[in-house]
Amino acid sequence: MVATVAASPAARDATGRVVGRVRLAAVKSSRPLAIAYASRTLTAPGTPDLEIRNVVIYLDDVPATTVPPRQHEMRQQNELFVPHVLPIARGASVAFPNADPYFHNVFSLSRASRFDLGRYPRGESRVRTFTRPGLVKVFCHLHSEMSAVILVLDHPWFTKPDDDGTFVIEGVPAGSRTVTAWHERIGEARTRVDVPAGGEVAVEFVLPVVES
């Protein structure tokens, strides 16, 4: 979901929206690309491409903007963090409920937020507030295969694509803007757009997937 900030009618008149689509495309290569990941990470043919849920779309050149704090959730379920990728605005908090029938632990050594919530059993939850923008990689001391990413942004203009790859970012300040599509293994893809006041601009991202 895109976080929103209340604005006056005059301010709304000076905003537009960015709409678009993200596609994950197969790329044939004799060696791995720096901005691509192996196709074995994708789901089997005929199943929903859940990897699209790990993409975040955001503006890259807007001033820091205060966003009313809200609480998000990242569950520990079936020895996974759900969702795997969570974009939030600076000042938001994240609850980490344990839905598994055994103890979990949540910690991060990331520069943007270093913490350790300790061990706790099923039915309990711990909360962390994120006050600095940046990339926060989350792990569990008890299950080394568990990992997740929290992307803390300094403004409200971000979203995740729907399962069909489409996305909308509302209330974007009009003018020349850089739109970024981010994935933890692919990296970043950027495009420059002109956002019209009271209108919309469409963009498309194609993120490469190296075939086996």
C-alpha positions as CSV (number, residue, x, y, z in Angstrom):
1,M,0.0,0.0,0.0
2,V,1.1,3.6,-0.7
3,A,1.3,5.7,2.4
4,T,-0.6,9.0,2.1
5,V,-0.1,12.5,3.5
6,A,-3.0,15.0,3.9
7,A,-2.7,17.9,1.5
8,S,-4.5,21.2,0.8
9,P,-6.6,21.5,-2.4
10,A,-3.9,23.8,-3.9
11,A,-1.2,21.1,-3.1
12,R,-3.4,18.4,-4.6
13,D,-3.7,20.4,-7.8
14,A,0.1,20.4,-8.1
15,T,0.3,16.6,-8.0
16,G,-0.2,13.7,-10.4
17,R,0.2,10.0,-10.3
18,V,2.5,7.4,-11.7
19,V,1.0,4.2,-13.2
20,G,2.8,1.3,-14.7
21,R,3.7,-2.3,-14.9
22,V,6.7,-4.5,-13.9
23,R,7.6,-7.6,-15.9
24,L,10.2,-10.3,-15.0
25,A,11.7,-11.3,-18.3
26,A,14.0,-14.3,-19.1
27,V,17.5,-13.4,-20.3
28,K,19.8,-16.0,-22.0
29,S,23.4,-15.5,-20.8
30,S,26.5,-17.6,-20.7
31,R,27.3,-16.1,-17.3
32,P,25.3,-14.5,-14.5
33,L,24.4,-10.9,-14.9
34,A,25.2,-8.5,-12.0
35,I,21.5,-7.4,-12.0
36,A,19.9,-10.7,-12.5
37,Y,19.1,-13.8,-10.5
38,A,18.7,-17.5,-11.4
39,S,15.4,-18.7,-12.7
40,R,15.4,-21.5,-10.1
41,T,14.2,-18.9,-7.6
42,L,10.9,-18.5,-9.6
43,T,7.9,-20.6,-9.1
44,A,7.1,-23.6,-11.3
45,P,5.4,-23.0,-14.7
46,G,1.7,-22.4,-14.4
47,T,1.8,-21.0,-10.9
48,P,1.5,-17.3,-9.9
49,D,4.8,-15.5,-10.2
50,L,5.2,-14.7,-6.5
51,E,8.6,-13.1,-7.1
52,I,6.8,-10.0,-8.4
53,R,5.7,-9.4,-4.8
54,N,9.4,-8.8,-3.8
55,V,9.6,-5.7,-6.1
56,V,9.3,-2.2,-4.6
57,I,8.5,0.9,-6.8
58,Y,9.5,4.3,-5.3
59,L,10.5,7.8,-6.2
60,D,14.2,8.5,-5.9
61,D,14.6,12.2,-5.9
62,V,12.0,13.8,-3.7
63,P,12.7,15.7,-0.4
64,A,12.3,14.0,2.9
65,T,8.6,14.2,3.9
66,T,7.1,13.4,7.3
67,V,4.5,10.6,7.1
68,P,2.0,9.9,9.9
69,P,3.4,6.8,11.7
70,R,1.6,3.5,11.2
71,Q,2.2,-0.1,12.2
72,H,2.9,-2.9,9.8
73,E,3.2,-6.6,10.3
74,M,5.8,-9.2,9.2
75,R,4.7,-12.7,10.4
76,Q,6.9,-15.6,11.2
77,Q,5.0,-18.5,9.7
78,N,6.2,-21.9,8.3
79,E,9.8,-20.8,9.1
80,L,9.3,-17.8,6.8
81,F,9.0,-14.1,7.2
82,V,5.7,-13.0,5.6
83,P,5.9,-10.8,3.6
84,H,9.5,-11.3,2.6
85,V,9.9,-7.7,1.4
86,L,8.2,-4.8,3.3
87,P,8.5,-1.2,2.3
88,I,7.6,1.3,5.0
89,A,8.0,5.1,5.7
90,R,10.5,6.4,8.2
91,G,8.9,6.5,11.7
92,A,6.7,3.4,11.1
93,S,6.8,0.4,13.3
94,V,6.7,-3.3,12.4
95,A,5.1,-6.1,14.5
96,F,6.7,-9.5,14.3
97,P,4.1,-12.1,15.5
98,N,5.2,-15.7,15.9
99,A,2.6,-18.0,14.2
100,D,4.8,-21.2,14.4
101,P,4.6,-23.9,17.1
102,Y,8.2,-23.1,18.3
103,F,10.4,-20.3,19.3
104,H,11.6,-17.6,16.9
105,N,14.0,-14.7,17.1
106,V,14.1,-11.5,15.1
107,F,17.3,-9.5,14.7
108,S,19.2,-7.2,12.3
109,L,22.8,-6.0,12.0
110,S,21.9,-3.4,9.4
111,R,23.3,0.1,9.6
112,A,19.8,1.6,9.2
113,S,18.5,-0.3,12.2
114,R,20.5,-2.7,14.5
115,F,18.3,-4.7,16.9
116,D,17.6,-8.0,18.5
117,L,14.1,-8.8,19.8
118,G,15.1,-12.0,21.6
119,R,13.4,-15.4,21.6
120,Y,9.7,-15.7,22.0
121,P,7.1,-18.5,21.5
122,R,4.0,-18.9,19.4
123,G,1.3,-16.4,20.0
124,E,3.6,-13.6,21.1
125,S,4.7,-10.6,19.1
126,R,7.5,-8.0,19.3
127,V,7.5,-4.5,17.7
128,R,10.3,-2.4,16.3
129,T,10.1,1.3,15.2
130,F,12.3,2.3,12.3
131,T,13.6,5.9,12.5
132,R,16.2,6.0,9.8
133,P,15.8,5.4,6.0
134,G,17.7,2.5,4.5
135,L,17.8,-1.2,3.8
136,V,17.2,-3.4,6.9
137,K,18.0,-7.1,6.5
138,V,16.1,-9.3,9.0
139,F,17.1,-12.8,10.2
140,C,16.3,-15.3,12.9
141,H,19.0,-16.6,15.2
142,L,17.3,-20.0,15.5
143,H,16.6,-20.7,11.8
144,S,19.5,-19.6,9.6
145,E,17.4,-20.0,6.4
146,M,14.9,-17.3,7.4
147,S,15.5,-13.8,6.0
148,A,13.5,-10.8,5.0
149,V,14.0,-7.2,3.9
150,I,12.5,-4.0,5.2
151,L,13.0,-1.0,2.9
152,V,12.6,2.2,5.0
153,L,11.9,5.2,2.8
154,D,12.0,8.9,3.7
155,H,8.7,9.8,2.0
156,P,5.3,8.3,1.1
157,W,5.7,7.8,-2.6
158,F,6.2,4.1,-2.9
159,T,4.3,0.9,-3.5
160,K,4.5,-2.8,-4.4
161,P,3.1,-4.2,-7.7
162,D,0.0,-6.3,-7.8
163,D,0.4,-10.0,-8.8
164,D,-0.1,-9.0,-12.5
165,G,2.8,-6.4,-12.2
166,T,0.6,-3.3,-12.3
167,F,1.1,-0.4,-9.8
168,V,-0.1,3.1,-9.0
169,I,1.6,5.8,-6.9
170,E,-0.8,8.6,-6.1
171,G,-0.2,12.2,-5.1
172,V,3.2,12.5,-6.7
173,P,4.6,16.1,-6.8
174,A,4.3,17.4,-10.4
175,G,7.5,17.8,-12.3
176,S,10.5,15.8,-13.5
177,R,10.9,12.7,-11.3
178,T,13.0,9.5,-11.1
179,V,11.0,6.3,-10.6
180,T,12.9,3.3,-9.3
181,A,12.0,-0.4,-9.4
182,W,14.0,-2.3,-6.8
183,H,14.6,-6.0,-6.1
184,E,17.0,-7.4,-3.6
185,R,18.8,-9.7,-6.0
186,I,18.2,-7.9,-9.3
187,G,19.2,-4.4,-8.0
188,E,17.7,-1.2,-9.2
189,A,16.2,0.0,-12.5
190,R,15.4,3.7,-13.0
191,T,13.6,5.8,-15.4
192,R,13.0,9.6,-15.6
193,V,9.4,10.8,-16.1
194,D,7.5,14.1,-16.2
195,V,4.5,14.0,-13.8
196,P,1.8,16.3,-15.0
197,A,-0.3,18.3,-12.4
198,G,-3.7,16.7,-12.2
199,G,-2.7,13.9,-14.7
200,E,-0.7,10.7,-14.8
201,V,2.3,9.3,-16.5
202,A,2.8,5.6,-17.4
203,V,6.1,3.7,-17.1
204,E,7.1,0.1,-17.6
205,F,10.0,-1.9,-16.1
206,V,11.5,-5.1,-17.4
207,L,13.7,-6.8,-14.8
208,P,16.0,-9.6,-16.1
209,V,15.9,-13.2,-15.0
210,V,18.9,-15.3,-16.1
211,E,17.8,-18.7,-17.6
212,S,19.6,-21.9,-16.5
